[in-house]
Amino acid sequence: MGSLKKKILIRILVFGLVCTGIDNISRAKTPAINFKIDRLEDTMLQEVAEGDFRIMVAGAPLDRLTGAEFTALREQELKLQNKKNRDAESKRKLNALLIAMARIADEPTLIYLHELFESYPERRNDVAEAISWYAKENQRRDADWRILVRSLNIIEGDQAKAVMHALTRFRRRSNKAQWIRQAILVGLEQDLAGQQIADRLLTHWTGQEFKPESDSANSIMQQWQEWFASKYPDELPAELPVEAADSRWKYKGLLAELQQQTKDTLDLKLGAQAYVKATCVKCHRFGEQGEKIGPDLTYVSRRFQQKEVLQATLFPSHFVSEEYPTFTIVTDAGKTFTGMMGAAGPDEIMLLTEAGKRQMIKKQDVDEIIPVKKSAMPDGLLNLLSKAEAIQLIRYLGTLPEGASDKYRHKLP
């Protein structure tokens, strides 16, 4: 018996050593973040545990920011942000600095974080994660709740887990179908742990509870999809977008290409040509170019991330703006026309069809107007472009056209 116990103990020790080795290898790939804060004596940002970032002064954690400390941290953050070619380490430092600032934030710091969220769509994931830390360790404010809910459109992975978990701690709940739908969509893209957090959030918001019906990781989210379809039959279904069989370019492939692009590879001329070639000009205004029938895209780079613009282009009916609904008009003669309604004369309705054509219909000939859960924007527009043109089109829309105001941007003096 003693020999058996000895063998078991040896196996446990060996297993522990193996796990420690694996952990060390993992840490070697992503070394802990530690760096000095400029202009503050004996002040460092330290990763005291994995993903746990703190501002340390003379070896002790800072509990609350003062004006001088906030100014120095903000300047440090802006320097990292304005670095010409940010590498992976710089991006990690930016993320860590925001989390460390948020944990001990005062009112000016929170205002700054909200300004970052509004000004820099590409950084919203990190800002939302930082605010989730503030909500976890401090008071839960309505303004922060709104930021976290809005971030459901773009967060992924562990950051999505952090945001959803933070939202379960707020008393405030969402009763809007669009946000319930978005929480389901986020959950569908999560692993089992993330799906469990999404399930708790949805139960917190709706009061509805489900139990897993099978061993399938997605079973709980499938039940939420079915419930949503029954509860909100007039809303877009809570389903992830599906690539069309004839789609020339796939979302993940183009997104990966976009994320590898640098400032040096931006080709505005090719992007402008692609804007015309993909027929965007027929409906959308970008600076001085294009029509004003659909959403104005002049400031789209100040409102959405590049991946959101790419997704909206590839899957136009995945999100349909309430400002630009689609209708089917049935005439007395039995003809049907589908598209966005626009301004016309007192006796006519103008409908912008999927083909980008204006269809004028006399009001006296209208038999029925039916809301449609589909965007008037046609599918497959990027099929008209080469891969280089598709990439540069999205990047072109990620810039400000000539003459547009660079508003809501904060920069170093």
Buried (B, 14 or more C-beta within 10 A) or exposed (E): EEEEEEEEEEEEEEEEEEEEEEEEEEEEEEEEBBBEBEEBEEBBBBBEEEBEBBBBBEEEEBEEBEEEBBBBBBBBBBEBBEEEEBEEEBBBBBBBBBBBBBBBBBEEBBEBBBBBBBBBBEBBBBBBBBBBBBBBEBEBBEEBBEBBBBBBBBBEEBBBBBBBBBBBEBEEBBEEBBBBBBBBBBBBBBEEEBBBBBBBBBBBBBEEEBEBEEEEBBBBBBBBBEBBEEEBEEBBEBBEBEEEEEBEBEBEEBBEBBEEBEEEEBBEEBBBBBBEBBBBBBBBBBBEBBBEBBBEBBBBBBEBBBBBBBBBBBBBBBBBEEEBBBBBBBBEEEEEBBBBBBEBEEEBBBBBBBEBEBBEBEEEBBEEEEEBEBBBBEBBBBBEBBEBBBBBBBBBBBBBBEEBEEEEEEEEE
